Amino acid sequence: MKPIWLVDDDESIRWVLEKALARQNLVTRSFSNARDALAALEHEAPQVLVSDIRMHGISGLTLLQKVKEVHPGLPVIVMTAFSDLDSAVAAFQGGAFDYLAKPFDLDKAVELIRRALEESLREISVEQLSSETPEILGQAAAMQDVFRAIGRLAQSNVTVLITGESGTGKELVARALHKHSPRSQQPMISLNTAAIPKDLLESELFGHERGAFTGAQTARRGRFEQAEGGTLFLDEIGDMPFDLQTRLLRVLSDGHFYRVGGHQPIKSNVRVIAATHQNLEHRVQQGLFREDLYHRLNVIRLRIPSLRERREDIPILTRHFLMQSALQLGVESKRLSESAMQFLSQLTLPGNVRQLENLCNWIVVMAPGQTVEIKDLPPELLERAGVSVPHQQSPDIQAAVNAIAPLVDATDHTNLPANWQSLLESEAAAMLEVNQPDVMGNLSRQFETILIKSALKFTHGRKNEAAIRLGIGRNTITRKLAELDIDSKE
């Protein structure tokens, strides 16, 4: 196991953490500044990184950003003073695992580092499993055609346009093309053009020079420079703004581009793979996509079949996702009964493989028992399939109802309805009647507290599982626990 890195310009903090972790037989390595940690990161990586935010020279937030660029899965814990919680929020947005508010309880600090360590080791296990499993699973004839196409195209530098419905695995195909190509030792950089605001997309693609626009305090490399020598995957290319299509066409045509605000041309040696779920021919006819760019991208087209065109692959995909999800959560894997698997294989899943993966995550967390029957599948899925199931209120909502009920003063309100929405409406009316300030904020905090406590109760304090139940991210639930002052061990 790799050491835990401690980065803080306060020697006493480093010393205390070193001794506490040594008592747990955990190896540490300390740095008095972020610069030295970044230099060491060029040759090695820690299992977990613990860093202060406010330090001389490079800040902890900058260190977090640079670490995440190189090791996105590395858990980073940031330390911050109580008066600097805004920085803690910024750290979460930057991908921090959690934060320690100074002065901190040493036992809680060690416990948090241990949780980050477990998360890191679990990520390694998942990566090892992924390396032992083919990057794309499929036995159907339609998928065998895709595999053969990948084999023929991988050794070429030709531009490829991948088409298919949402959730069919277009990015996985792009990664396979890169992995088996002569560029495999160079980076593959992905960018979803539909997920980046129009005003930022140009900078994301081509980078910018210092002072190019308000807030551009330093020069920044764009995705083309980051992918130099490797592969650039442009997802949802059909949503790219029209004016940026012109710049992309120029790069594909002559192999040069300019950073935003720059005057020196930059040569680009990048293989471009694009993907879309849209009909680009129709986009061209509608005047929303440049015809010359379409022909430049459409050198080789590779269509990925929908899941309904490869139903025979549903069992193997389901077993893979169930095992993968169980490994990530650290729980025992579940299996579908033969009847449940047959039922699932006949369903129309418009979200394709992505929807199937999300369904498997739900099964691992929510389904009772290790063998899952048809009745144990999500109620909304059964209802859409026309399967009659007894109506039951979910345990999380029922817990919310029970918890909200005491908020309403029964002496002031009579004949209260039983559903929680009406109870909430009654409480809001009472608060508004007495002109109580910040009604929205108060009720929102109470409601969030109830939901999070309910989820933690049902998961026996396991935050990751509670976050999945609630449909929120791990960082979000950690932040909410701090904001709402909830003890996850309650």
N, C-alpha and C positions, 0 to 999 in steps of 0.2 A: 504494500500500500504506500502511496506517495505521502509526503509530509503535509501538514497543515501550515500554510503561510500566514504569518501575522505581520501586518504593516501598520505601524503607528510611530509618530515621532516622539511619543511619550514613553521613555524607557521603562517607567514603573508599570504601565499598562502591559507592555510586552512581557515583562518579567513575571507578573502575576498570572497571565494567561499561559505562559510557558510552563510554570510550575504546576498549575492546575491540570493542564493537559498531560503533562509527564506522569502525574499520579494516575491517570487513566491509561497509561502505556501508549500514549499517542505521540508520534514524532512531530516536532514543529521546526520551522525555520523562520527567523525574524528579520524584518527589514525596517530601517528607521525612516525610509522615505519611499514614495511610489516609483521614483526613477530607477532605483536599484532593483525593485521588484519587477519592473517592466524589462529591464536588461536580463534578469534571470529567466524571465518567461520566454525569451527567444530560444533557450536551450532545454528547458524543462517546464513542467507544470505541476501545480499542487493538486491535492485531492479536494481541499477546500481552501478558500481565501477569505481571511478576516481583515478588514481594512478600516481605518478611521476615515472620516470624510474630510475634516479640516486638518490639513497638514501643510508644512512649508513646501513650496515648489508645486509639484503636480498634486491636484486634489484627489480625494478618494473617488469622486464621481467620474473624473477623467480616467482614473485607473480602471474603474468598473467598465466604462465604455470600451476601452482598449482591450481589456481581458475578454469581454463578450464577443468582440470581433474575431478573436482568435480561437477562443474556447467557449462557444455559446452554452454548452451544457454544464460548465463549471459553477458550482454553488458559491456565491459571494455573499458574505455577511458584512454589512457596513455598521460601524459604530458612530454614534452621533450624540451630542448633548441634547438634553430635553428642550433647550431653547432653539434647537436647529432642526425641528421636525419637518420643516419644509424640504430640507435636503433629503430626509428619509423618504418622503413621498417621491422626490425626483429619482432617488435610488431604485425604488420599486418600479418606476416607469422605465428605468434603464435595465431592469432584469435582475435586481438583487434577490437573493433567496429570502433574506429576512434582515432585520436590523436590531442592534443592541443600543438602548438608550443609556447614556452615561449619566450618573454612576450606575453600574449594573450589578446585580447579584451574581456572584461568581458561579454558583451552582447552576443558575439558569443559563448563564453564558456557556458553560460546558455542555449542558443539555442541548442547547440550540446548535452548537457546533457538532455534537454527535448526530443530531437529526440531519444536518446538512451532509455529514459524512455518509450516513446511510443512504441518503438520496443520491449522492455521487456514486457510491458503489452499486446502487440499483441501476443507475444510468449505464454503468459499464456493463452490467449483466445484460441489459437490453441491447446494447451495441453488439456484444458478443453473440447474442441470439440472432440479431439481424444479420451479422456477418456469416452465420452458419445457414441462414435461410435465403433462398433466392430473392433478389430484390423485387421481382414481380412473380406472383403465383398465378398459375392458370394451366389447365389441361385441355380446355375447349379448343376446337379447331380454329375459331376466330382469334384466340390468343396465340396459338402456334404460328399463325400468319404474322402476327406482330413480332414474335420472337425472331422469326426468320428475317424480317425487315430490319430489326435492330442489328442482327449479325451482319447483314450486307452493308448497312449504313455506318456502322461504328467506326470503321477504318477510314472513312471519308471525312473531308472538311466541308462538305456541301451543307448548305442551309436546309433545315428541316422544319416543316410546319406540321405540328401535331394537332389534330382535331378530335373532337369527341364531347359527349355531354359532361356536365359538371360532375365531379366525383369519380370519373372513370380511371384516374391514375395517370394523367398526362405528364405530371412532373416526374413520376417514377420512371416513365419511359425516357424522358429527357436525361435523367440521372444515369440510366442504363447506357444510353448512347455515349455519355461522357465517360463513364467508368470503363467501357471497353474500347475507348478510342486512344490514339497516340497522345492525346492531351490529358490523359487520366492523372498524371502526376502534377498537373497544374490545376488551379482552382476552378470550380464551377460556381458561378454566382447566379442567384435567382432573383427576379424582380416581378412582382405582380403589378402590372401597370394600372389595373383597376383599383388597387388599394392605396395608391399614392395620390394626394391632391394634385390637381393640374399644375398649380404654382410651384410645387416642389419636385415634380417628376423630371423636369429638365436637369436640375441639379443632381438628382439621384442617378440619372443615367450618365451624365457627362462630367459631373463634378463642378466645382466653382473656385474662382480665385478669391483671395482675401479682399473684402470690400466690394464684392460684386453686387451685393444687395444688403439691405438692413439686416443685421444679425450675422453676416458672414465675417466673423472675426478672424478666422483662419482659412487657409486654402483647404480644399477637401477633394479627395479622389472620388470619381463616380464609379458606377458599376462596370463600365467598359474598362477602366484602368485596373480595377480590382480583379477582373477576369482575364487580364493580359496573359496570352499564351494558352488559355483554357477555353471554357465554354460559358456563354451568357445565355441564360434561359429567361425569355420574356413571356410570362404567362398573361393570359387575357389580352393579347395584343390587339384584339378588335376594339378595345375600349381606349386605346391610346389617342390623345387629342390630335386633331388634324395637323396643327402646326408642328408638333413634335415628330409626326410621321415624316415630314420633309427632312428633318435633321437625321433621323434614323436611316432614311434612304441614302443620304449622302455618305454616311459611315459605311454602309453596306456596299456602296458603289466604288468609293475611292480609298476606303480604309483609313480615313483621317477624321478627326473631330476637334472641336474647341471646347474648353471648359467655359462655363458661364462667366462672362467678364474677362475671358482670356483672349490673347491675340496670337499665341503660338500654336500651330497645329500639332496635334498629338497622334502619332501613328498607332493604329490598333491592329493587333493580331488576335482576333477572337472569333470563335465559331458561334454563330447565333442559331439558337433553337427557339422557335416561337410556338405558342399554343393558344387555342381559342375554342370556346364552346359555341361561338356564333358562326353564322354563315357569312363568310367574308365576301363572297360574290354578291350577296344582297346588300351588304354594307357599301360595296363599291357602287352598285346601282343607285343607292340612296344618297351618294355623295358624302358618305361618312368615313370612307377609307380610300386612300390613294390607290389607284389602279396599278401604277408603276411599282409601288411598294408591295402590293399584293403579289405581283408576278416575281418580284425579287425574293420574297419570302417563300413563295410556293414552288420552289425548285423541286423538292421532294415532299409529298404529303403522306402522312402516316395517320390513319384513322384508328382510334381506340374504340373497341366495341363496348356497348352498354352492358350492364350486368344481366339484363333480360335476354341478351343475345348469347350469354355464356352461363346459363343457369347451373350447368353441371359443375361449375367452379365454386358455387356458393358454399358447399360443405367444407372444402379445403380452406377457403378464405375464412369461414366462420371459426373453424378450429384454430387457425393461426391467430386471429384477432383475440379470441378468448384467452389463449395462452399468453399473448403479448400484454394484454390488459392486466391479467392476474399478476404477471411478473412485475409490471410497473407499480402496482399497488401493494405488492408484497403479500398477496393472499393466494389461497389454493385455487387452481384453475377449475372452471366449471365446464360441463358438457351438456349438449342438447340431446334429448331423447330422440329416438329414430323418428317418431311421429312429429316432434317439434322441428327437426331438421327438414323433413319432407314439406311441412307447412311453410317453413321459411323459404325453401327453394322455389316455391310456387308464387311467392309474393312479388308484386311489382314495386321495386324500390327506386323511385325517381332520383334519389340522391346517389344511386349506384354504390360503388365500393366504399365511398366515404360514409354513406348512410349506414351500410352494413357494419363498418368499424364502430361508429357511434352506438349502434344498437348493441354490439358486443360489449362495449364499455358499460352500457346501462345494465346488461344482464349480469356482469361480474359484480356490480355494486348492489343492484336492487333485487335480483331474483333470489327467492329462498331455496336453500338446499343446493347440493352439488350437481344434481341432475335436473335440468330445466325442461319442464313440460310446456305444452302450448299455452295453458292457462297462466303460466308464469311470465309470459312475454308482455311487453308494454300494453296497457289497456287500449290506448289510442290506435296501436297497430292492429289489435284484434278487432276493434270496432270498424276500422277501414276495410278489413278483410271480411266483414260480415259475421264475425264470430260473436255469439251472445255470451257476455260475461256479467256476473253480478256486479252491480255498481257499488264500489267501495271508495270511501274517501281515503286519499293517500295518507300514510302515517305522519308525514311531515306537516301537511295541511291541518290534520286533526290536532297535532301538537300545537300548531299556531292558534287554532280556535280555542283550545283549552287555556293557552297562555294569555290570549287577548281578553278573554272573558273577565278576569279580575280587574282589568283596566276600566271597565264600565261600572259606575256606581248604580247598583240595582235599586237603591232607595230613590234615585232621581229619575230612573227610566223603568217603565213597567212594560210587560208584554214584549220583551226583547226577542227578536227572531233568532233562530239557532245558527244561521250561517255567518261565517266570520266577516264577510264583506259588510253585512248590515250592522254587525257589532262595531266595526271600524267606523262606519258612517255615523252611528249614534255617538261614539266617542268624539269624533270630529265636530259634530253639531254642538255637543256640550262645551267643548273647548272654545269654539267660535262664539257661543252665546255669552260667555264670561269675558270675551275679548282677550283671551290668553295669547301672548306673543309667540311667534314662530311655531304655529300649529303644524305646518308642513314638516319642519325640521324635527320637532319633538316626536311626532307620530312615525316619521320615517326611521328615526333612530330606534324607537321602541320596536317597530316592526322588524327591522334588520336584526336587532338583538334576539328577538324571539326565533326568527328563522335560523340564525346561525347556531344558537344554543340547542335548538331542536335537532339540527343536523349533527352537531357534535355529540349529542346524547345518543343518537342512533348509531353513530360510527365509533362510539366509545372513545371520543377525543381525537380520532385520526383526522387531521386537518385536510389532507389531500383527498380522502374519500368524501369528507363533508363538502368540500368545494365541488366535486363532481356531482354529488346529489343536488346541490343548489344551482348548478350550471354556471359557476363562476370560476375564475382562475385561482391558482394556489397563492399567488402574490396578493390577489384581491382579498381573500379571506384572512390572510395574515395582517394586512393593513386594517381591515375592519375590526379584527380582534383588538388591535391597539387603539383604534379610534373610539370604539364602544366600550373599552375597558372590560373585555370578556376574558375570563380565565378558561382556557381550553380544557383544563382538567376538572372543571366543575361537573 
